[in-house]
Amino acid sequence: MQIVTATSSDAPAIGELIATSFRQLACSRWLVKSREDWERIGPLYFEREVRDAIANGVVYTVPDLSAALVAFDHVVEPESPPERESWLMEITGPYFERFARFEAAFAAAHPRKPHHYGAHIAVRSTERNKGVASLLLDHHHQVLDDLGRAVYAEASSKRLEHFFARHGYAPIGSPVVLDGEELLQPVWREARRPG
């Protein structure tokens, strides 16, 4: 299967893909309980994430956009653009406080050393369990290994924690817990070859 680098014209479709794929995750249900509200907010939220990653990292996908990996380059810890808070407030409305708490909690979990941040990996439901997520991840790892760069990610379920473990990741730090609910487990993978 061919892997391509996404462009800004792909951002709406990939944002929709991620929102649809993530709807059943505990962290998504914690953020927005209403399915109808999630279907309105999620695609806009993730479209922005995709656009930001295209500008400050990389988004790998496949030609039919049925799967994508969104990653940021954290050589230097990025600062949020000044308008992000007002944008987030506008799109999330009554859920703003939850999104702000969530983003602050996972920002606090980030390692303070240079790394790539594998923010999202999503696959259309009809294409799951066919190896495309592994293909995207392996491609990303090959690029990072050639550069001698480590990668950080968050597993949003035990199943995903096992998936990441099969690809060389190990838990790092404590799980991200909000309101007594474990939402994410930070994981880390060292580069396999020096840059």
PyMOL commands that set and color helices and strands:
alter all, ss='L'
color gray80, all
select helices_A, chain A and resi 8-22+26-31+35-56+84-109+125-127+132-147+158-166
alter helices_A, ss='H'
color red, helices_A
select strands_A, chain A and resi 4-5+57-61+67-74+115-123+151-155+170-171+176-178+181-189
alter strands_A, ss='S'
color yellow, strands_A
deselect
rebuild
show_as cartoon
